[in-house]
Amino acid sequence: MIDGVVHPKDKIRVLLVDDQELFRRGISMVLGLEPDIDIVEAADGDDAMVKVAAAPPDVALLDIRMPGLSGVELCGAIRAMSPSTGVIMLTSSEEESDLYSSIKNGASGYLLKDSSIGQLGEAIRLVARG
């Protein structure tokens, strides 16, 4: 950042993976208003892996329950492919087993979908900083 301006190379690249298009687009639009966050969307695990291989994100936001590759499985695959990518699970699941499985597979954070945009933005920035 120079003179208070966020330059493209300074932006946090976030991969948002959720099979629910309306939710994904809504989060993408709101986070897209943040000057230091760049959003890339993926509808499923396969699409996400292609995007990670092409340009590893700083942070991946993953839903747990998706068709095909689950968010927990995707978390492990992303961390194996791109160890520097931080992963935040963004889910409606309050089950402890999902939380433990996520952490076991390399997630840095676990947020419920009813979290505020401010909480989500702060979590992204914290995970991006390591």
A tleap script that builds the chain and sets N, CA, C and O, in Angstrom:
source leaprc.protein.ff14SB
mol = sequence {
  NMET ILE ASP GLY VAL VAL HIE PRO LYS ASP
  LYS ILE ARG VAL LEU LEU VAL ASP ASP GLN
  GLU LEU PHE ARG ARG GLY ILE SER MET VAL
  LEU GLY LEU GLU PRO ASP ILE ASP ILE VAL
  GLU ALA ALA ASP GLY ASP ASP ALA MET VAL
  LYS VAL ALA ALA ALA PRO PRO ASP VAL ALA
  LEU LEU ASP ILE ARG MET PRO GLY LEU SER
  GLY VAL GLU LEU CYS GLY ALA ILE ARG ALA
  MET SER PRO SER THR GLY VAL ILE MET LEU
  THR SER SER GLU GLU GLU SER ASP LEU TYR
  SER SER ILE LYS ASN GLY ALA SER GLY TYR
  LEU LEU LYS ASP SER SER ILE GLY GLN LEU
  GLY GLU ALA ILE ARG LEU VAL ALA ARG CGLY
}
set mol.1.N position { 0.847 -1.175 0.000 }
set mol.1.CA position { 0.000 0.000 0.000 }
set mol.1.C position { 0.891 1.236 0.000 }
set mol.1.O position { 1.781 1.373 0.839 }
set mol.2.N position { 0.644 2.120 -0.939 }
set mol.2.CA position { 1.381 3.375 -1.037 }
set mol.2.C position { 0.362 4.512 -1.001 }
set mol.2.O position { -0.625 4.501 -1.736 }
set mol.3.N position { 0.617 5.491 -0.136 }
set mol.3.CA position { -0.278 6.652 -0.016 }
set mol.3.C position { -1.726 6.257 0.242 }
set mol.3.O position { -2.642 6.920 -0.245 }
set mol.4.N position { -1.947 5.177 1.006 }
set mol.4.CA position { -3.301 4.757 1.341 }
set mol.4.C position { -4.038 4.049 0.230 }
set mol.4.O position { -5.221 3.744 0.374 }
set mol.5.N position { -3.363 3.778 -0.885 }
set mol.5.CA position { -3.992 3.095 -2.012 }
set mol.5.C position { -3.544 1.640 -2.027 }
set mol.5.O position { -2.350 1.353 -1.942 }
set mol.6.N position { -4.508 0.718 -2.135 }
set mol.6.CA position { -4.194 -0.704 -2.202 }
set mol.6.C position { -3.943 -1.051 -3.658 }
set mol.6.O position { -4.816 -0.866 -4.506 }
set mol.7.N position { -2.759 -1.551 -3.947 }
set mol.7.CA position { -2.380 -1.939 -5.302 }
set mol.7.C position { -2.691 -3.408 -5.515 }
set mol.7.O position { -2.696 -4.176 -4.554 }
set mol.8.N position { -2.950 -3.820 -6.755 }
set mol.8.CA position { -3.327 -5.217 -7.036 }
set mol.8.C position { -2.403 -6.245 -6.410 }
set mol.8.O position { -2.876 -7.273 -5.926 }
set mol.9.N position { -1.104 -6.000 -6.405 }
set mol.9.CA position { -0.176 -6.980 -5.831 }
set mol.9.C position { -0.295 -7.075 -4.307 }
set mol.9.O position { 0.165 -8.044 -3.703 }
set mol.10.N position { -0.914 -6.063 -3.690 }
set mol.10.CA position { -1.092 -6.048 -2.237 }
set mol.10.C position { -2.416 -6.671 -1.805 }
set mol.10.O position { -2.653 -6.858 -0.612 }
set mol.11.N position { -3.275 -6.992 -2.763 }
set mol.11.CA position { -4.594 -7.525 -2.426 }
set mol.11.C position { -4.508 -8.987 -1.988 }
set mol.11.O position { -3.648 -9.743 -2.442 }
set mol.12.N position { -5.413 -9.357 -1.104 }
set mol.12.CA position { -5.530 -10.745 -0.651 }
set mol.12.C position { -6.393 -11.474 -1.671 }
set mol.12.O position { -7.553 -11.123 -1.882 }
set mol.13.N position { -5.820 -12.483 -2.296 }
set mol.13.CA position { -6.555 -13.275 -3.292 }
set mol.13.C position { -7.330 -14.364 -2.550 }
set mol.13.O position { -6.736 -15.211 -1.883 }
set mol.14.N position { -8.651 -14.336 -2.671 }
set mol.14.CA position { -9.528 -15.259 -1.955 }
set mol.14.C position { -10.284 -16.126 -2.959 }
set mol.14.O position { -10.903 -15.620 -3.895 }
set mol.15.N position { -10.223 -17.424 -2.751 }
set mol.15.CA position { -11.015 -18.371 -3.537 }
set mol.15.C position { -12.230 -18.752 -2.705 }
set mol.15.O position { -12.091 -19.327 -1.625 }
set mol.16.N position { -13.420 -18.434 -3.204 }
set mol.16.CA position { -14.680 -18.735 -2.524 }
set mol.16.C position { -15.324 -19.934 -3.205 }
set mol.16.O position { -15.676 -19.872 -4.383 }
set mol.17.N position { -15.475 -21.030 -2.458 }
set mol.17.CA position { -16.025 -22.257 -3.034 }
set mol.17.C position { -17.308 -22.628 -2.298 }
set mol.17.O position { -17.292 -22.954 -1.111 }
set mol.18.N position { -18.417 -22.571 -3.029 }
set mol.18.CA position { -19.720 -22.935 -2.477 }
set mol.18.C position { -20.612 -23.325 -3.639 }
set mol.18.O position { -20.627 -22.643 -4.664 }
set mol.19.N position { -21.354 -24.410 -3.495 }
set mol.19.CA position { -22.204 -24.877 -4.591 }
set mol.19.C position { -23.501 -24.081 -4.698 }
set mol.19.O position { -24.209 -24.202 -5.699 }
set mol.20.N position { -23.825 -23.284 -3.710 }
set mol.20.CA position { -25.038 -22.478 -3.761 }
set mol.20.C position { -24.706 -21.133 -4.409 }
set mol.20.O position { -24.099 -20.263 -3.786 }
set mol.21.N position { -25.112 -20.980 -5.661 }
set mol.21.CA position { -24.728 -19.810 -6.444 }
set mol.21.C position { -25.170 -18.495 -5.807 }
set mol.21.O position { -24.398 -17.536 -5.775 }
set mol.22.N position { -26.389 -18.439 -5.306 }
set mol.22.CA position { -26.895 -17.202 -4.723 }
set mol.22.C position { -26.041 -16.774 -3.527 }
set mol.22.O position { -25.677 -15.604 -3.409 }
set mol.23.N position { -25.726 -17.717 -2.647 }
set mol.23.CA position { -24.887 -17.409 -1.490 }
set mol.23.C position { -23.492 -16.971 -1.951 }
set mol.23.O position { -22.962 -15.960 -1.492 }
set mol.24.N position { -22.910 -17.752 -2.869 }
set mol.24.CA position { -21.558 -17.474 -3.358 }
set mol.24.C position { -21.482 -16.081 -3.993 }
set mol.24.O position { -20.564 -15.313 -3.706 }
set mol.25.N position { -22.434 -15.769 -4.842 }
set mol.25.CA position { -22.421 -14.460 -5.519 }
set mol.25.C position { -22.630 -13.320 -4.527 }
set mol.25.O position { -22.012 -12.263 -4.650 }
set mol.26.N position { -23.499 -13.536 -3.548 }
set mol.26.CA position { -23.735 -12.501 -2.541 }
set mol.26.C position { -22.488 -12.199 -1.731 }
set mol.26.O position { -22.133 -11.035 -1.544 }
set mol.27.N position { -21.825 -13.232 -1.253 }
set mol.27.CA position { -20.582 -13.045 -0.490 }
set mol.27.C position { -19.528 -12.394 -1.375 }
set mol.27.O position { -18.808 -11.495 -0.939 }
set mol.28.N position { -19.441 -12.849 -2.610 }
set mol.28.CA position { -18.460 -12.302 -3.546 }
set mol.28.C position { -18.696 -10.814 -3.780 }
set mol.28.O position { -17.747 -10.030 -3.799 }
set mol.29.N position { -19.945 -10.426 -3.956 }
set mol.29.CA position { -20.263 -9.012 -4.188 }
set mol.29.C position { -19.913 -8.154 -2.975 }
set mol.29.O position { -19.346 -7.071 -3.117 }
set mol.30.N position { -20.252 -8.640 -1.790 }
set mol.30.CA position { -20.002 -7.850 -0.581 }
set mol.30.C position { -18.502 -7.766 -0.290 }
set mol.30.O position { -17.985 -6.686 -0.004 }
set mol.31.N position { -17.796 -8.910 -0.360 }
set mol.31.CA position { -16.358 -8.879 -0.106 }
set mol.31.C position { -15.613 -8.126 -1.211 }
set mol.31.O position { -14.538 -7.574 -0.977 }
set mol.32.N position { -16.186 -8.108 -2.404 }
set mol.32.CA position { -15.583 -7.373 -3.505 }
set mol.32.C position { -15.530 -5.875 -3.255 }
set mol.32.O position { -14.776 -5.166 -3.921 }
set mol.33.N position { -16.312 -5.386 -2.313 }
set mol.33.CA position { -16.284 -3.965 -1.951 }
set mol.33.C position { -15.094 -3.630 -1.058 }
set mol.33.O position { -14.747 -2.460 -0.896 }
set mol.34.N position { -14.470 -4.654 -0.479 }
set mol.34.CA position { -13.300 -4.436 0.374 }
set mol.34.C position { -12.108 -4.106 -0.522 }
set mol.34.O position { -11.824 -4.856 -1.456 }
set mol.35.N position { -11.407 -3.007 -0.261 }
set mol.35.CA position { -10.337 -2.586 -1.167 }
set mol.35.C position { -9.124 -3.521 -1.195 }
set mol.35.O position { -8.355 -3.509 -2.157 }
set mol.36.N position { -8.950 -4.322 -0.157 }
set mol.36.CA position { -7.764 -5.179 -0.088 }
set mol.36.C position { -8.052 -6.652 -0.377 }
set mol.36.O position { -7.189 -7.501 -0.154 }
set mol.37.N position { -9.261 -6.968 -0.873 }
set mol.37.CA position { -9.636 -8.361 -1.127 }
set mol.37.C position { -10.075 -8.528 -2.575 }
set mol.37.O position { -10.894 -7.764 -3.088 }
set mol.38.N position { -9.511 -9.546 -3.221 }
set mol.38.CA position { -9.885 -9.939 -4.588 }
set mol.38.C position { -10.539 -11.311 -4.503 }
set mol.38.O position { -9.961 -12.221 -3.909 }
set mol.39.N position { -11.721 -11.486 -5.075 }
set mol.39.CA position { -12.467 -12.738 -4.984 }
set mol.39.C position { -12.452 -13.485 -6.311 }
set mol.39.O position { -12.646 -12.898 -7.376 }
set mol.40.N position { -12.218 -14.790 -6.223 }
set mol.40.CA position { -12.366 -15.705 -7.345 }
set mol.40.C position { -13.356 -16.757 -6.873 }
set mol.40.O position { -13.234 -17.267 -5.760 }
set mol.41.N position { -14.336 -17.087 -7.708 }
set mol.41.CA position { -15.380 -18.048 -7.321 }
set mol.41.C position { -15.171 -19.408 -7.963 }
set mol.41.O position { -14.643 -19.523 -9.069 }
set mol.42.N position { -15.600 -20.437 -7.238 }
set mol.42.CA position { -15.655 -21.797 -7.768 }
set mol.42.C position { -16.918 -22.451 -7.225 }
set mol.42.O position { -17.275 -22.258 -6.063 }
set mol.43.N position { -17.597 -23.229 -8.074 }
set mol.43.CA position { -18.869 -23.841 -7.701 }
set mol.43.C position { -18.716 -25.207 -7.057 }
set mol.43.O position { -19.643 -25.704 -6.418 }
set mol.44.N position { -17.534 -25.823 -7.225 }
set mol.44.CA position { -17.329 -27.155 -6.638 }
set mol.44.C position { -15.837 -27.422 -6.484 }
set mol.44.O position { -14.998 -26.608 -6.869 }
set mol.45.N position { -15.528 -28.579 -5.913 }
set mol.45.CA position { -14.144 -28.932 -5.630 }
set mol.45.C position { -13.284 -29.063 -6.869 }
set mol.45.O position { -12.126 -28.645 -6.864 }
set mol.46.N position { -13.828 -29.638 -7.932 }
set mol.46.CA position { -13.046 -29.799 -9.157 }
set mol.46.C position { -12.647 -28.441 -9.738 }
set mol.46.O position { -11.491 -28.223 -10.100 }
set mol.47.N position { -13.614 -27.543 -9.821 }
set mol.47.CA position { -13.351 -26.194 -10.317 }
set mol.47.C position { -12.334 -25.490 -9.415 }
set mol.47.O position { -11.445 -24.788 -9.897 }
set mol.48.N position { -12.474 -25.683 -8.120 }
set mol.48.CA position { -11.558 -25.054 -7.167 }
set mol.48.C position { -10.128 -25.541 -7.379 }
set mol.48.O position { -9.197 -24.737 -7.353 }
set mol.49.N position { -9.939 -26.829 -7.585 }
set mol.49.CA position { -8.594 -27.376 -7.756 }
set mol.49.C position { -7.939 -26.842 -9.034 }
set mol.49.O position { -6.734 -26.591 -9.054 }
set mol.50.N position { -8.721 -26.670 -10.088 }
set mol.50.CA position { -8.194 -26.090 -11.327 }
set mol.50.C position { -7.711 -24.667 -11.057 }
set mol.50.O position { -6.645 -24.269 -11.528 }
set mol.51.N position { -8.492 -23.908 -10.303 }
set mol.51.CA position { -8.146 -22.513 -10.019 }
set mol.51.C position { -6.948 -22.414 -9.077 }
set mol.51.O position { -6.125 -21.510 -9.221 }
set mol.52.N position { -6.841 -23.329 -8.119 }
set mol.52.CA position { -5.687 -23.334 -7.214 }
set mol.52.C position { -4.416 -23.666 -7.996 }
set mol.52.O position { -3.372 -23.052 -7.779 }
set mol.53.N position { -4.509 -24.636 -8.904 }
set mol.53.CA position { -3.342 -25.015 -9.716 }
set mol.53.C position { -2.891 -23.861 -10.612 }
set mol.53.O position { -1.693 -23.667 -10.819 }
set mol.54.N position { -3.843 -23.098 -11.142 }
set mol.54.CA position { -3.523 -21.995 -12.046 }
set mol.54.C position { -2.940 -20.792 -11.311 }
set mol.54.O position { -2.002 -20.163 -11.801 }
set mol.55.N position { -3.476 -20.473 -10.162 }
set mol.55.CA position { -3.040 -19.302 -9.391 }
set mol.55.C position { -3.423 -19.510 -7.931 }
set mol.55.O position { -4.539 -19.170 -7.538 }
set mol.56.N position { -2.520 -20.063 -7.119 }
set mol.56.CA position { -2.852 -20.338 -5.719 }
set mol.56.C position { -3.337 -19.091 -4.979 }
set mol.56.O position { -2.686 -18.047 -5.017 }
set mol.57.N position { -4.483 -19.206 -4.306 }
set mol.57.CA position { -4.989 -18.056 -3.543 }
set mol.57.C position { -4.250 -17.916 -2.219 }
set mol.57.O position { -3.580 -18.842 -1.761 }
set mol.58.N position { -4.386 -16.748 -1.618 }
set mol.58.CA position { -3.851 -16.549 -0.273 }
set mol.58.C position { -4.735 -17.251 0.747 }
set mol.58.O position { -4.249 -17.827 1.721 }
set mol.59.N position { -6.051 -17.191 0.505 }
set mol.59.CA position { -7.045 -17.771 1.406 }
set mol.59.C position { -8.130 -18.444 0.578 }
set mol.59.O position { -8.554 -17.924 -0.454 }
set mol.60.N position { -8.576 -19.615 1.045 }
set mol.60.CA position { -9.719 -20.290 0.434 }
set mol.60.C position { -10.845 -20.325 1.455 }
set mol.60.O position { -10.625 -20.701 2.606 }
set mol.61.N position { -12.052 -19.936 1.044 }
set mol.61.CA position { -13.262 -20.025 1.869 }
set mol.61.C position { -14.059 -21.202 1.328 }
set mol.61.O position { -14.479 -21.186 0.171 }
set mol.62.N position { -14.271 -22.219 2.149 }
set mol.62.CA position { -14.900 -23.447 1.682 }
set mol.62.C position { -16.159 -23.789 2.469 }
set mol.62.O position { -16.186 -23.702 3.697 }
set mol.63.N position { -17.199 -24.178 1.739 }
set mol.63.CA position { -18.373 -24.756 2.370 }
set mol.63.C position { -18.040 -26.213 2.681 }
set mol.63.O position { -17.266 -26.830 1.950 }
set mol.64.N position { -18.594 -26.765 3.725 }
set mol.64.CA position { -18.306 -28.167 4.069 }
set mol.64.C position { -19.095 -29.122 3.197 }
set mol.64.O position { -18.537 -30.083 2.667 }
set mol.65.N position { -20.380 -28.871 3.042 }
set mol.65.CA position { -21.234 -29.823 2.324 }
set mol.65.C position { -21.466 -29.361 0.890 }
set mol.65.O position { -22.220 -28.426 0.623 }
set mol.66.N position { -20.786 -30.056 -0.020 }
set mol.66.CA position { -20.944 -29.785 -1.451 }
set mol.66.C position { -20.992 -31.126 -2.163 }
set mol.66.O position { -20.444 -32.113 -1.671 }
set mol.67.N position { -21.641 -31.168 -3.314 }
set mol.67.CA position { -21.637 -32.413 -4.080 }
set mol.67.C position { -20.215 -32.732 -4.556 }
set mol.67.O position { -19.407 -31.828 -4.769 }
set mol.68.N position { -19.926 -33.993 -4.715 }
set mol.68.CA position { -18.582 -34.396 -5.123 }
set mol.68.C position { -17.636 -34.296 -3.939 }
set mol.68.O position { -17.890 -34.862 -2.876 }
set mol.69.N position { -16.559 -33.584 -4.131 }
set mol.69.CA position { -15.557 -33.395 -3.086 }
set mol.69.C position { -16.132 -32.519 -1.974 }
set mol.69.O position { -16.583 -31.403 -2.232 }
set mol.70.N position { -16.118 -33.021 -0.740 }
set mol.70.CA position { -16.620 -32.205 0.373 }
set mol.70.C position { -15.609 -31.100 0.676 }
set mol.70.O position { -14.459 -31.157 0.240 }
set mol.71.N position { -16.054 -30.103 1.424 }
set mol.71.CA position { -15.158 -29.024 1.811 }
set mol.71.C position { -13.988 -29.510 2.638 }
set mol.71.O position { -12.880 -28.991 2.501 }
set mol.72.N position { -14.209 -30.497 3.497 }
set mol.72.CA position { -13.130 -31.051 4.322 }
set mol.72.C position { -12.094 -31.735 3.440 }
set mol.72.O position { -10.892 -31.551 3.633 }
set mol.73.N position { -12.557 -32.528 2.467 }
set mol.73.CA position { -11.631 -33.186 1.538 }
set mol.73.C position { -10.898 -32.148 0.694 }
set mol.73.O position { -9.695 -32.262 0.460 }
set mol.74.N position { -11.627 -31.145 0.246 }
set mol.74.CA position { -11.036 -30.084 -0.558 }
set mol.74.C position { -9.990 -29.315 0.243 }
set mol.74.O position { -8.955 -28.927 -0.299 }
set mol.75.N position { -10.248 -29.099 1.499 }
set mol.75.CA position { -9.298 -28.418 2.383 }
set mol.75.C position { -7.956 -29.150 2.360 }
set mol.75.O position { -6.911 -28.533 2.152 }
set mol.76.N position { -7.988 -30.458 2.572 }
set mol.76.CA position { -6.759 -31.249 2.559 }
set mol.76.C position { -6.060 -31.201 1.209 }
set mol.76.O position { -4.834 -31.109 1.144 }
set mol.77.N position { -6.836 -31.263 0.133 }
set mol.77.CA position { -6.263 -31.239 -1.217 }
set mol.77.C position { -5.621 -29.884 -1.518 }
set mol.77.O position { -4.544 -29.828 -2.112 }
set mol.78.N position { -6.268 -28.807 -1.118 }
set mol.78.CA position { -5.705 -27.466 -1.347 }
set mol.78.C position { -4.420 -27.300 -0.554 }
set mol.78.O position { -3.423 -26.807 -1.082 }
set mol.79.N position { -4.434 -27.706 0.704 }
set mol.79.CA position { -3.239 -27.560 1.553 }
set mol.79.C position { -2.077 -28.398 1.013 }
set mol.79.O position { -0.917 -28.000 1.126 }
set mol.80.N position { -2.391 -29.571 0.421 }
set mol.80.CA position { -1.341 -30.405 -0.167 }
set mol.80.C position { -0.768 -29.752 -1.425 }
set mol.80.O position { 0.441 -29.793 -1.653 }
set mol.81.N position { -1.629 -29.154 -2.233 }
set mol.81.CA position { -1.197 -28.532 -3.486 }
set mol.81.C position { -0.533 -27.178 -3.252 }
set mol.81.O position { 0.427 -26.823 -3.936 }
set mol.82.N position { -1.051 -26.427 -2.281 }
set mol.82.CA position { -0.565 -25.072 -2.030 }
set mol.82.C position { -0.466 -24.833 -0.519 }
set mol.82.O position { -1.359 -24.227 0.075 }
set mol.83.N position { 0.618 -25.308 0.098 }
set mol.83.CA position { 0.746 -25.200 1.566 }
set mol.83.C position { 0.640 -23.782 2.119 }
set mol.83.O position { 0.308 -23.598 3.290 }
set mol.84.N position { 0.919 -22.781 1.289 }
set mol.84.CA position { 0.852 -21.400 1.779 }
set mol.84.C position { -0.569 -20.844 1.781 }
set mol.84.O position { -0.808 -19.771 2.336 }
set mol.85.N position { -1.511 -21.553 1.172 }
set mol.85.CA position { -2.899 -21.101 1.151 }
set mol.85.C position { -3.564 -21.402 2.495 }
set mol.85.O position { -3.588 -22.547 2.945 }
set mol.86.N position { -4.092 -20.376 3.117 }
set mol.86.CA position { -4.858 -20.565 4.347 }
set mol.86.C position { -6.285 -20.940 3.993 }
set mol.86.O position { -6.818 -20.487 2.981 }
set mol.87.N position { -6.902 -21.765 4.823 }
set mol.87.CA position { -8.264 -22.224 4.544 }
set mol.87.C position { -9.172 -21.859 5.703 }
set mol.87.O position { -8.854 -22.097 6.868 }
set mol.88.N position { -10.313 -21.272 5.355 }
set mol.88.CA position { -11.368 -20.978 6.324 }
set mol.88.C position { -12.607 -21.733 5.868 }
set mol.88.O position { -13.043 -21.596 4.726 }
set mol.89.N position { -13.161 -22.518 6.756 }
set mol.89.CA position { -14.418 -23.198 6.467 }
set mol.89.C position { -15.535 -22.198 6.751 }
set mol.89.O position { -15.599 -21.620 7.837 }
set mol.90.N position { -16.408 -21.998 5.775 }
set mol.90.CA position { -17.545 -21.089 5.905 }
set mol.90.C position { -18.793 -21.931 5.703 }
set mol.90.O position { -19.139 -22.285 4.576 }
set mol.91.N position { -19.463 -22.249 6.797 }
set mol.91.CA position { -20.483 -23.288 6.768 }
set mol.91.C position { -21.650 -22.988 7.686 }
set mol.91.O position { -21.585 -22.099 8.535 }
set mol.92.N position { -22.705 -23.740 7.501 }
set mol.92.CA position { -23.839 -23.649 8.418 }
set mol.92.C position { -23.777 -24.768 9.460 }
set mol.92.O position { -24.612 -24.825 10.362 }
set mol.93.N position { -22.794 -25.650 9.336 }
set mol.93.CA position { -22.678 -26.797 10.245 }
set mol.93.C position { -22.072 -26.397 11.589 }
set mol.93.O position { -20.971 -25.853 11.664 }
set mol.94.N position { -22.827 -26.685 12.637 }
set mol.94.CA position { -22.339 -26.450 13.989 }
set mol.94.C position { -21.878 -27.753 14.646 }
set mol.94.O position { -21.651 -27.794 15.855 }
set mol.95.N position { -21.742 -28.811 13.855 }
set mol.95.CA position { -21.341 -30.109 14.388 }
set mol.95.C position { -19.853 -30.112 14.741 }
set mol.95.O position { -19.008 -29.723 13.934 }
set mol.96.N position { -19.552 -30.560 15.969 }
set mol.96.CA position { -18.160 -30.606 16.411 }
set mol.96.C position { -17.314 -31.500 15.515 }
set mol.96.O position { -16.139 -31.212 15.289 }
set mol.97.N position { -17.890 -32.572 15.006 }
set mol.97.CA position { -17.123 -33.483 14.153 }
set mol.97.C position { -16.668 -32.780 12.875 }
set mol.97.O position { -15.573 -33.056 12.384 }
set mol.98.N position { -17.485 -31.877 12.326 }
set mol.98.CA position { -17.077 -31.116 11.149 }
set mol.98.C position { -15.937 -30.157 11.491 }
set mol.98.O position { -14.993 -30.002 10.716 }
set mol.99.N position { -16.033 -29.523 12.642 }
set mol.99.CA position { -14.975 -28.623 13.093 }
set mol.99.C position { -13.662 -29.391 13.237 }
set mol.99.O position { -12.634 -28.965 12.710 }
set mol.100.N position { -13.690 -30.521 13.949 }
set mol.100.CA position { -12.474 -31.302 14.170 }
set mol.100.C position { -11.903 -31.841 12.866 }
set mol.100.O position { -10.688 -31.819 12.669 }
set mol.101.N position { -12.754 -32.319 11.983 }
set mol.101.CA position { -12.291 -32.823 10.686 }
set mol.101.C position { -11.649 -31.713 9.868 }
set mol.101.O position { -10.646 -31.933 9.189 }
set mol.102.N position { -12.222 -30.534 9.932 }
set mol.102.CA position { -11.681 -29.391 9.198 }
set mol.102.C position { -10.294 -29.021 9.691 }
set mol.102.O position { -9.372 -28.832 8.897 }
set mol.103.N position { -10.152 -28.920 10.997 }
set mol.103.CA position { -8.856 -28.559 11.582 }
set mol.103.C position { -7.830 -29.660 11.280 }
set mol.103.O position { -6.680 -29.369 10.952 }
set mol.104.N position { -8.246 -30.896 11.390 }
set mol.104.CA position { -7.369 -32.038 11.109 }
set mol.104.C position { -6.863 -32.011 9.662 }
set mol.104.O position { -5.748 -32.454 9.387 }
set mol.105.N position { -7.675 -31.495 8.744 }
set mol.105.CA position { -7.303 -31.433 7.337 }
set mol.105.C position { -6.628 -30.117 6.948 }
set mol.105.O position { -6.389 -29.866 5.767 }
set mol.106.N position { -6.324 -29.287 7.928 }
set mol.106.CA position { -5.518 -28.109 7.658 }
set mol.106.C position { -6.214 -26.767 7.672 }
set mol.106.O position { -5.597 -25.759 7.327 }
set mol.107.N position { -7.486 -26.717 8.061 }
set mol.107.CA position { -8.188 -25.427 8.108 }
set mol.107.C position { -7.597 -24.540 9.202 }
set mol.107.O position { -7.259 -25.002 10.292 }
set mol.108.N position { -7.484 -23.269 8.881 }
set mol.108.CA position { -6.989 -22.278 9.844 }
set mol.108.C position { -8.120 -21.619 10.614 }
set mol.108.O position { -7.907 -21.053 11.686 }
set mol.109.N position { -9.341 -21.696 10.053 }
set mol.109.CA position { -10.474 -21.057 10.685 }
set mol.109.C position { -11.772 -21.755 10.343 }
set mol.109.O position { -11.844 -22.529 9.389 }
set mol.110.N position { -12.800 -21.474 11.134 }
set mol.110.CA position { -14.112 -22.101 10.974 }
set mol.110.C position { -15.153 -21.061 11.346 }
set mol.110.O position { -15.284 -20.696 12.515 }
set mol.111.N position { -15.895 -20.582 10.351 }
set mol.111.CA position { -16.925 -19.570 10.589 }
set mol.111.C position { -18.281 -20.084 10.151 }
set mol.111.O position { -18.399 -20.802 9.158 }
set mol.112.N position { -19.293 -19.711 10.897 }
set mol.112.CA position { -20.649 -20.052 10.507 }
set mol.112.C position { -21.158 -19.026 9.497 }
set mol.112.O position { -20.747 -17.866 9.513 }
set mol.113.N position { -22.051 -19.466 8.628 }
set mol.113.CA position { -22.568 -18.596 7.577 }
set mol.113.C position { -23.376 -17.428 8.109 }
set mol.113.O position { -23.658 -16.486 7.369 }
set mol.114.N position { -23.755 -17.472 9.384 }
set mol.114.CA position { -24.470 -16.331 9.941 }
set mol.114.C position { -23.522 -15.311 10.594 }
set mol.114.O position { -23.972 -14.396 11.284 }
set mol.115.N position { -22.208 -15.474 10.372 }
set mol.115.CA position { -21.233 -14.491 10.849 }
set mol.115.C position { -21.429 -13.188 10.084 }
set mol.115.O position { -21.990 -13.175 8.989 }
set mol.116.N position { -20.966 -12.107 10.669 }
set mol.116.CA position { -21.088 -10.814 9.993 }
set mol.116.C position { -20.017 -10.680 8.914 }
set mol.116.O position { -19.000 -11.374 8.941 }
set mol.117.N position { -20.259 -9.788 7.975 }
set mol.117.CA position { -19.270 -9.513 6.928 }
set mol.117.C position { -17.982 -8.998 7.576 }
set mol.117.O position { -16.884 -9.326 7.123 }
set mol.118.N position { -18.113 -8.208 8.615 }
set mol.118.CA position { -16.930 -7.707 9.322 }
set mol.118.C position { -16.101 -8.835 9.898 }
set mol.118.O position { -14.874 -8.823 9.797 }
set mol.119.N position { -16.770 -9.822 10.510 }
set mol.119.CA position { -16.051 -10.978 11.050 }
set mol.119.C position { -15.361 -11.763 9.944 }
set mol.119.O position { -14.224 -12.207 10.101 }
set mol.120.N position { -16.054 -11.930 8.832 }
set mol.120.CA position { -15.489 -12.670 7.714 }
set mol.120.C position { -14.271 -11.944 7.150 }
set mol.120.O position { -13.238 -12.566 6.901 }
set mol.121.N position { -14.384 -10.647 6.951 }
set mol.121.CA position { -13.253 -9.868 6.452 }
set mol.121.C position { -12.060 -9.940 7.386 }
set mol.121.O position { -10.925 -10.099 6.938 }
set mol.122.N position { -12.309 -9.824 8.672 }
set mol.122.CA position { -11.226 -9.895 9.656 }
set mol.122.C position { -10.580 -11.277 9.662 }
set mol.122.O position { -9.358 -11.386 9.753 }
set mol.123.N position { -11.385 -12.330 9.566 }
set mol.123.CA position { -10.832 -13.689 9.524 }
set mol.123.C position { -9.951 -13.876 8.289 }
set mol.123.O position { -8.880 -14.477 8.375 }
set mol.124.N position { -10.397 -13.364 7.144 }
set mol.124.CA position { -9.611 -13.466 5.921 }
set mol.124.C position { -8.267 -12.769 6.108 }
set mol.124.O position { -7.228 -13.314 5.739 }
set mol.125.N position { -8.284 -11.587 6.670 }
set mol.125.CA position { -7.037 -10.830 6.871 }
set mol.125.C position { -6.119 -11.523 7.870 }
set mol.125.O position { -4.905 -11.561 7.669 }
set mol.126.N position { -6.676 -12.068 8.935 }
set mol.126.CA position { -5.856 -12.788 9.919 }
set mol.126.C position { -5.204 -14.026 9.309 }
set mol.126.O position { -4.012 -14.263 9.504 }
set mol.127.N position { -5.977 -14.808 8.577 }
set mol.127.CA position { -5.434 -16.017 7.969 }
set mol.127.C position { -4.412 -15.664 6.891 }
set mol.127.O position { -3.400 -16.350 6.754 }
set mol.128.N position { -4.663 -14.611 6.129 }
set mol.128.CA position { -3.713 -14.196 5.090 }
set mol.128.C position { -2.362 -13.779 5.700 }
set mol.128.O position { -1.309 -13.958 5.088 }
set mol.129.N position { -2.419 -13.226 6.907 }
set mol.129.CA position { -1.174 -12.809 7.586 }
set mol.129.C position { -0.485 -13.978 8.265 }
set mol.129.O position { 0.622 -13.835 8.784 }
set mol.130.N position { -1.136 -15.139 8.264 }
set mol.130.CA position { -0.524 -16.318 8.869 }
set mol.130.C position { -0.918 -16.515 10.299 }
set mol.130.O position { -0.476 -17.472 10.935 }
savepdb mol mol.pdb
quit
